[in-house]
Amino acid sequence: MSTEAPAAVSFSAALRFWLKLGFISFGGPAGQIAIMHAELVERRRWISERRFLHALNYCMVLPGPEAQQLATYIGWLMHRTWGGIVAGALFVLPSLFILIALSWVYLRFGDVPLVAGLFYGIKPAVTALVLQAAHRIGMRALKNKWMWAIAAAAFIAIFAFDTPFPAIVMAAALIGHFGAKAAPQVFALGGGHDAAKTGYGPALIDDDTPPPAHARFARATLWRVLGIGLLLWAAAMAAVVAAHGWHSTLAQMSWFFTKAALVTFGGAYAVLPYVYQGAVETHQWLTGPQMIDGLALGETTPGPLIMVVAFVGFVGGWGQAVLGPDSLFLGAALAATVVTFFTFLPSFVFILAGGPLVEATHGKLGFTAPLSAITAAVVGVVVNLALFFAYHVLWPQGFGGRFDFPSALIAVAAAVALFRFKRGVIEVIAGSAVLGMAVHLLR
């Protein structure tokens, strides 16, 4: 173990790493955070474990993709505002380009028997993955009977009454806020990242390294960042409305995904029911089965899983011909890009505005009581999502149609691989795709 801190890292060297990370960040938030920990804490020692976990705790409290926000935070801490912007953007851009390409292949060749067979096997695997997500979130959040009750209430609200997801989030937050005053022990669940290990050697940004000048809190800086963020959002929204009108598909996507970006507590799986409600039921930008296919593509590409919104934007832009019938690809690519911009802009603002506040307090952040309640509610919402996917996969023509036994067997096999044998997402999806292609060819 080295006893000396590593040399200062240039902006160009950091840029090369963030670009590499954008192409290798598979495995969802847990896998992406593990990659960053291995590279930045253990191998390169750019930041100490305690500072890494402190930043992660803050990102877990925020709405939005915590792994992308963590990359933004560390990039900002090392190289000021542009360092954060570059780190966060390069975490997303490779996934955007890959998803645009895959979405085009999906729409152009999705009916080809080989491609159709692959997606036939992938759909049941996605159902198992969503169920695993509910289990994973539940293991962290449902620590007592009151949290179980919140999860159950959220499930009933969205399943039986089709309650909008933002309303569920607000109700859970209020329960957490007022409930903590009456029974604080119920909501003091804490995060899972509260103990830092040692043994990697001194880091460039170590436990006792004072925050750099740009990371020191100043009220003027906070308001300036918030103002610039709001101005960027308003300028982008005004440009879309001026070019296409408020009632256009692009404008409605911009507004809808701005709201989605602010309710993504609990990760991508938690916001998918909201995206489904808006994109499938309200605006009809895509169908339910297409939503499942999009999630499968999102699972198999690098970057945050919430990038499934790029697929939603592409399919919606293609179907609505936002730039006319002669420019289907360009219109769909534009829609995917617009959706991505409005989804991720708040994440950058949260980090660049809140980072100095976090650096001013190097104690354990943990989860607030409202967030604890929201996370519990998310479990019920994700269980509903799993049932929704299962319904479309197992009864493709509705309950009045046939039960799809091969899909059920693939779903069970995928669940066993995930829960019993702890196989990775890529392995499960690849194996299920092969099984689906075999079933499709034998029919």
HELIX and SHEET records of a PDB file:
HELIX    1   1 PHE A   11  ILE A   24  1                                  14    
HELIX    2   2 GLY A   28  MET A   36  1                                   9    
HELIX    3   3 HIS A   37  ARG A   43  3                                   7    
HELIX    4   4 GLU A   49  VAL A   61  1                                  13    
HELIX    5   5 GLU A   66  PHE A  109  1                                  44    
HELIX    6   6 PRO A  113  ALA A  141  1                                  29    
HELIX    7   7 LYS A  145  ALA A  160  1                                  16    
HELIX    8   8 PHE A  165  ALA A  182  1                                  18    
HELIX    9   9 PRO A  184  PHE A  187  1                                   4    
HELIX   10  10 ALA A  213  ALA A  215  5                                   3    
HELIX   11  11 ARG A  219  HIS A  244  1                                  26    
HELIX   12  12 THR A  249  ALA A  261  1                                  13    
HELIX   13  13 ALA A  268  VAL A  275  1                                   8    
HELIX   14  14 TYR A  276  THR A  282  3                                   7    
HELIX   15  15 GLY A  288  GLU A  299  1                                  12    
HELIX   16  16 LEU A  305  MET A  307  5                                   3    
HELIX   17  17 VAL A  308  GLN A  320  1                                  13    
HELIX   18  18 PRO A  325  SER A  327  5                                   3    
HELIX   19  19 LEU A  328  GLU A  359  1                                  32    
HELIX   20  20 ALA A  369  LEU A  394  1                                  26    
HELIX   21  21 PHE A  405  PHE A  419  1                                  15    
HELIX   22  22 VAL A  425  LEU A  442  1                                  18    
END                                                                             
